[in-house]
Amino acid sequence: MLKKRSQEVVKSIRRGHKGLCVIAGNISPIDVITHVPILCEEADIPYIYVPSKEDLAGAGATKRPTCCVLVMTKPAKGEIEQGEQEKLKSDYDQVVSDITELTASLF
């Protein structure tokens, strides 16, 4: 359900997986992630920036800082219990709605 690192995120987007992309804003060199928002827009995947890669790593339950993650709508392997899947989908839809509303208010 969670792809970490630029390479994994890009591979998942190119394979047609959908989700929400979260990109860290303090990446150096910036060239590491400049193509990710373009891929997200082409694939109609919502994306958002967060201030630091350390915060993103903490939210993704990993100790190593990461430049971006893709929160996928469906698990890559295996199945999730129906009740849990519905709750996750509801939470995901709410977050995407909030992000869409937030970005729309900026422009």
Long-range contacts (C-beta under 8 A, 24 or more apart in sequence): 1-71, 1-72, 1-74, 1-75, 1-76, 1-88, 2-60, 2-69, 2-70, 2-71, 2-72, 3-69, 3-70, 3-72, 4-60, 4-62, 4-66, 4-68, 4-69, 5-66, 5-67, 5-68, 6-32, 6-33, 6-36, 6-67, 6-68, 8-70, 9-36, 9-68, 9-69, 9-70, 10-35, 10-36, 10-39, 12-70, 12-72, 13-39, 13-40, 13-43, 13-45, 13-70, 14-39, 16-43, 17-70, 17-72, 17-74, 17-76, 18-43, 18-45, 18-72, 18-73, 18-74, 19-45, 19-70, 19-71, 19-72, 19-73, 20-45, 20-46, 20-47, 20-48, 20-70, 20-71, 20-92, 20-95, 20-96, 20-99, 21-45, 21-46, 21-47, 21-48, 21-68, 21-69, 21-70, 21-71, 22-47, 22-48, 22-49, 22-50, 22-56, 22-59, 22-68, 22-69, 22-70, 22-71, 23-47, 23-48, 23-49, 23-50, 23-67, 23-68, 24-49, 24-50, 24-51, 24-52, 24-53, 24-55, 24-56, 24-65, 24-66, 24-67, 24-68, 25-49, 25-50, 25-51, 25-52, 26-51, 26-52, 26-53, 27-53, 27-67, 32-67, 33-67, 33-68, 36-68, 45-70, 46-96, 46-99, 46-100, 46-103, 48-99, 48-102, 48-103
